[in-house]
Amino acid sequence: MARNKSRVARKKKTWKEMSPASKAGTILVGIAQVSLLVTAQRDISRRPAELINGPKGAWRAAAFINFIGPVGYFTFGRKGAAPLK
């Protein structure tokens, strides 16, 4: 059986091996992810169930899926504007 030589397993870099730019990018992506998660969870908590498409619990769980969950909630999960308090 011939092995595909073009497929070479790459070793993942450790934090110490990453360049400063890579470290900064990783930190910024992490901050963006956590910010989206917190914002989505807060909106789900404050928005009445009648203004959410589907069950709140399902959207809460979906919000924990990287970027896709919170963006999906803000795109498809909300029916209208939140009431002003």
Stockholm file with secondary structure:
# STOCKHOLM 1.0

chainA/1-85         MARNKSRVARKKKTWKEMSPASKAGTILVGIAQVSLLVTAQRDISRRPAELINGPKGAWRAAAFINFIGPVGYFTFGRKGAAPLK
#=GR chainA/1-85 SS CCCCTTCCCCCCCCGGGSCHHHHHHHHHHHHHHHHHHHHHHHHHHHSCGGGBSSCHHHHHHHTTSTTHHHHHIIIIIBCSCCCCC
#=GC SS_cons        CCCCTTCCCCCCCCGGGSCHHHHHHHHHHHHHHHHHHHHHHHHHHHSCGGGBSSCHHHHHHHTTSTTHHHHHIIIIIBCSCCCCC
//
